[in-house]
Amino acid sequence: MNQTVDILSLDHEGHGVARIDGKVTFVDGALAGERAEIAIYRKHAKYNSANAVAILKSSAQRAEPRCRYFGRCGGCSMQHLEPSAQVAAKQRVLEENLARIGKVRPDVVLRALHGPTWGYRHRSRLSVRRVDKKGGVLVGFHEKRSSFIADMASCEVLTPDVSALIQPLRELITELSNSDRIPQIEIAVGEHITVLVFRLLEPWTDDDAARVRAFADTHRVQIWEQRKGPDTARPFWPDIAPELSYSLPEFGLAMPFKPTEFTQVNTAINRALVSRALRLLDPQPGERIADLFCGLGNFTLPIATRGAEVLGIEGSAELVDRARANALRNHLPHAHFVVDNLFEMTPEKFATLGHFDKLLIDPPRSGAIEVVKSLPDSGAPQRIVYVSCDPATLARDAEVLVHVKGYRLVAAGVANMFPHTAHVESIALFER
């Protein structure tokens, strides 16, 4: 039985929040300030989950979703909210996490970093499944709250050329003998080439290979095949192609990478984020700086262009090899790299690294709690720039930095790395 509710606020995932007889109800597709007719699809002990069936009173911030698959495809969750309001909501999420979990507030809230709202995804992992009832093969993102793949022929957040490949990919894979043995395609868009990595549980036949080569030639992409783990990914066709890379023009850097290596999905926001991080860090000649969780050198190399001696530390040996090669290619002898597991950092291990004037930390979602707990009480870095992809773990680590290690949270703000999703990317500056 449907019910009519008033939406009081948005939660951290972009769901509307209502109360029914005092019980919190999270409403998919509803915005703060709206009145909605809802249908509850799941009841929990402490809350309900519901869908908005009809919007009876609309928010001024409601937008018409551009994608015709929005609501079914689980790739986006916030296309119905005006883009600037999405960013404001993410800023609130960051501030609320810092206050509630970290018990800290920034002295300054940084202006949010904006970029392209549509066509911004330069990386994606598309699922593949043969579904004869749907006429062949589906290629795309999973449906909302489901393991099924959305029946889609385009995507508004992928780059336009990649979006245009979805239907041709469906047609190609339908014709292949191993169409039910290709679970996913990883896509990486570089400045000079787009690479499609086919995960193969069974190799292609000669006829299959000919079809795949023809597809690559027609659509001007490079096809890679991956038989097992990411380290087995190899170019398939053409053998010789332009190098997959992105650039950081402000620093005069070219950054080659393999399609299975981690890079940010949003090139424009990555450039803006690196620029802001360098302004906050303010590296100077003669300083010694550490870039922790450095990956392929996305922040390390820009720091080195400013004349500082920088040590990049990363747990992946493959990424460290890539970072070293990128430093050599860009003629940056001040950038050095080592492989180490930063999740097992201790005060004793940190001490062996020597003194650092400043730190840049860019961890995965799990954060950098062992690193911040290992910082020395005396002789610690005077400035830390922390780039985060999870506001909760940033807030947890901020509590240690401020209330245990004696730092001050000088500034914090968000970067809209993933428009139309609830993902919150942020950056914070700590000083002693």
Secondary structure, 3 states (H helix, E strand, C coil): CCEEEECCEECCCCCEEEEECCEEEEEECCCCCCEEEEEEEEECCCEEEEEEEEEEECCCCECCCCCCCECCECCCCCCCECHHHHHHHHHHHHHHHHHHHHCCCCCEECCCECCCCCCCECEEEEEEEEEHHHCEEEEECEECCCCCECCCCCCCCECHHHHCCHHHHHHHHHHCCCHHHCCEEEEEECCCCEEEEEECCCCCCHHHHHHHHHHHHHHCCEEEEECCCHHHCEEEECCCCCCCEEEEHHHCEEEECCCCCCCCCEHHHHHHHHHHHHHHHCCCCCCEEEEECCCCCCCHHHHHHCCCEEEEEECCHHHHHHHHHHHHHCCCCCEEEEECCHHHCCHHHHHHCCCCCEEEECCCCCCCHHHHHCCCCCCCCCEEEEEECCHHHHHHHHHHHHHCCCCEEEEEEEECCCCCCCCCEEEEEEEC
